[in-house]
Amino acid sequence: MKEYHFYGSAAAVTDERGLTPRDYYDLLLSCWCADTCAPRMRENWSPENPTLGQCSVTAFLVQDFFGGQVRGVPLPDGNFHCFNVVSGQTFDLTSEQFGDKKLDYENCPEQLRSVHFMKEEKRLRCELLREKLLSRLNTP
């Protein structure tokens, strides 16, 4: 059985297709790219660290399939690292970008799509990621 290392990989939630966070992680591995990475982190993005700079676009996209909330771990630079909470279960498909650093997922503020997508580039990155993911979901 494949071993997963993202936070909350055992989350037992499914979407309307019966897919789990693990299934989405597997699909997204072939979708994440430099163009979907946050611009400030893009020069450090690589296929060896595919989740780098992908948190908000991934969390909001995954919310479209699972519902729930997007929450954010406050970071020292004033930004938030986004993750999902669905039916009381927390999972963070992009946590591996932090290596061995453990994030505190408790009492994190909700993140709003309307605030995050005020940045047009972020909305466009999410749309690109959505197109790539839907293409993978529709491929037999």
Secondary structure, DSSP 8 states (H G I E B T S, - for coil): -----SBTTT-----TTS--HHHHHHHHTTT--GGGS-GGGGGG-BTTBTTTT-HHHHHHHHHHHH-SEEEEEE-TTS-EEEEEEETTEEEBTTGGGGTT-----TT--B--HHHHTTSHHHHHHHHHHHHHHHHHHT--
